[in-house]
Amino acid sequence: MTLKEFLNQNDHFAFNVGARLVEVREGYARAEMTVVKEHLNAGGVCQGGALFTLADLALAAVMNSCGKLTLSIESTISFLSSAVEGDTLTAEAVETRSHHKIPYLEVKIRNQRNELICAFTALGYRKDKEWNFS
């Protein structure tokens, strides 16, 4: 089983929100989600928690793409524009600084018009434990 398959099958929260990994390679991941009625807040736009979950799924894939169990220890998200029902969102995550213990990552979420919706940064903690995705 690949990391992409493992996370798509076992990250139940992201699955239930409708977020899916579509590409994973070492140092890079892309996840997608279509905004549906269940994502909307009382203001009629996509709730921040749904956006955070999409970014966090892509982040998890990048952090763990090196084959070692890596967990997020700090994440920051900036909401730059609203997403609305029907928008198709893409989160692209890159490992900006690959460190053996504390990697730094960046995620950008864009809509189908390539408009920047969110900017997300995170630090991880890389354990010595090797991942086994089976």
C-alpha positions as CSV (number, residue, x, y, z in Angstrom):
1,M,0.0,0.0,0.0
2,T,1.3,3.5,-0.8
3,L,1.2,6.5,1.6
4,K,-1.5,8.1,-0.6
5,E,-3.7,5.0,-0.3
6,F,-3.0,4.6,3.4
7,L,-3.9,8.2,4.2
8,N,-7.0,8.2,1.9
9,Q,-8.3,5.0,3.6
10,N,-7.3,5.8,7.2
11,D,-7.7,9.5,7.7
12,H,-11.4,9.1,8.5
13,F,-11.9,12.8,9.4
14,A,-10.5,14.1,6.1
15,F,-12.4,11.3,4.3
16,N,-15.7,12.4,5.9
17,V,-15.1,16.1,5.0
18,G,-14.5,15.0,1.3
19,A,-10.8,15.7,1.1
20,R,-8.7,13.3,-1.0
21,L,-5.1,13.0,-1.8
22,V,-4.5,12.9,-5.6
23,E,-0.7,13.0,-5.8
24,V,2.1,12.2,-3.3
25,R,5.8,12.1,-3.9
26,E,8.7,12.8,-1.6
27,G,8.5,16.5,-0.6
28,Y,5.2,17.2,-2.4
29,A,1.5,16.4,-2.2
30,R,-1.7,17.6,-3.7
31,A,-5.2,17.1,-2.2
32,E,-8.6,18.2,-3.5
33,M,-12.0,18.9,-2.1
34,T,-15.2,20.3,-3.6
35,V,-17.1,22.7,-1.4
36,V,-20.6,21.4,-0.7
37,K,-23.5,22.7,1.5
38,E,-22.1,20.8,4.5
39,H,-18.9,22.8,4.4
40,L,-20.7,26.2,4.7
41,N,-20.7,28.3,7.8
42,A,-23.6,30.6,8.8
43,G,-22.1,33.3,6.6
44,G,-22.6,31.2,3.5
45,V,-18.9,30.5,2.8
46,C,-16.6,27.5,3.4
47,Q,-16.0,27.0,7.1
48,G,-12.3,27.4,8.2
49,G,-12.1,24.0,9.7
50,A,-12.9,22.4,6.4
51,L,-10.1,24.4,4.8
52,F,-7.7,23.5,7.6
53,T,-8.5,19.8,7.2
54,L,-7.8,20.0,3.4
55,A,-4.4,21.7,4.1
56,D,-3.6,19.3,6.9
57,L,-4.2,16.2,4.8
58,A,-1.8,17.4,2.1
59,L,0.6,18.4,4.9
60,A,0.5,14.9,6.5
61,A,1.4,13.3,3.1
62,V,4.4,15.6,2.6
63,M,5.6,15.2,6.2
64,N,5.5,11.4,6.0
65,S,6.7,11.1,2.4
66,C,10.3,10.5,3.6
67,G,9.2,7.2,5.1
68,K,9.6,8.3,8.8
69,L,6.6,8.9,11.1
70,T,6.3,12.7,11.3
71,L,3.7,14.6,13.3
72,S,2.7,18.3,13.1
73,I,3.8,20.3,16.1
74,E,2.7,23.8,14.9
75,S,0.4,25.0,12.1
76,T,-0.7,28.4,11.1
77,I,-3.4,29.2,8.5
78,S,-4.2,32.6,6.9
79,F,-7.6,32.9,5.2
80,L,-7.1,35.2,2.3
81,S,-10.3,34.8,0.3
82,S,-13.6,32.9,0.7
83,A,-14.5,29.7,-0.9
84,V,-18.1,29.1,-1.8
85,E,-20.4,26.1,-2.6
86,G,-19.3,24.5,-5.8
87,D,-15.7,25.6,-5.7
88,T,-13.1,22.9,-6.4
89,L,-10.2,23.5,-4.0
90,T,-6.6,22.2,-4.5
91,A,-4.1,22.1,-1.7
92,E,-0.5,21.9,-2.8
93,A,2.0,21.1,0.0
94,V,5.8,21.3,-0.3
95,E,8.5,20.6,2.2
96,T,10.4,23.9,2.1
97,R,13.0,22.9,4.6
98,S,13.8,19.2,5.0
99,H,15.4,18.7,8.4
100,H,16.0,15.3,9.9
101,K,14.0,16.2,13.0
102,I,12.0,19.5,12.4
103,P,10.8,19.9,8.8
104,Y,9.1,23.1,7.7
105,L,6.3,22.9,5.2
106,E,4.0,25.3,3.2
107,V,0.6,24.6,1.8
108,K,-1.3,26.8,-0.6
109,I,-5.1,26.3,-1.2
110,R,-6.4,27.6,-4.5
111,N,-9.8,27.4,-6.2
112,Q,-10.6,26.3,-9.8
113,R,-9.8,29.9,-11.0
114,N,-6.3,29.6,-9.4
115,E,-7.2,32.2,-6.8
116,L,-5.3,31.9,-3.5
117,I,-7.8,31.0,-0.7
118,C,-5.4,30.1,2.1
119,A,-1.8,30.0,3.0
120,F,-0.8,27.4,5.6
121,T,2.6,26.8,7.2
122,A,3.7,24.1,9.6
123,L,6.5,22.6,11.6
124,G,6.8,18.9,12.1
125,Y,8.6,16.5,14.4
126,R,10.2,13.6,12.7
127,K,10.5,10.4,14.8
128,D,13.1,7.7,14.2
129,K,10.2,5.2,13.6
130,E,10.0,4.0,10.0
131,W,6.5,4.0,8.4
132,N,4.9,0.7,7.3
133,F,1.8,1.5,5.3
134,S,0.5,-2.1,5.1
